[in-house]
């Protein structure tokens, strides 16, 4: 497994039980030791982003 850095796509393991990340595909925008920021690519968001 490679280093986790910004610009990577993360794919959840098939049996991950955390409902926040279950079956998720995430584009990692920023990763720091104390926090990370990313977008879930395979779920609809109920609000339009303008």
ChimeraX attribute file (.defattr): number of C-alpha atoms within 10 A of each C-alpha:
attribute: neighborCount
match mode: 1-to-1
recipient: residues
	/A:1	3
	/A:2	5
	/A:3	6
	/A:4	13
	/A:5	13
	/A:6	15
	/A:7	12
	/A:8	16
	/A:9	16
	/A:10	14
	/A:11	14
	/A:12	14
	/A:13	12
	/A:14	9
	/A:15	8
	/A:16	12
	/A:17	11
	/A:18	9
	/A:19	8
	/A:20	9
	/A:21	14
	/A:22	14
	/A:23	17
	/A:24	19
	/A:25	18
	/A:26	19
	/A:27	17
	/A:28	18
	/A:29	14
	/A:30	14
	/A:31	15
	/A:32	10
	/A:33	5
	/A:34	5
	/A:35	7
	/A:36	12
	/A:37	12
	/A:38	17
	/A:39	13
	/A:40	17
	/A:41	12
	/A:42	10
	/A:43	11
	/A:44	8
	/A:45	9
	/A:46	6
	/A:47	6
	/A:48	6
	/A:49	5
	/A:50	3
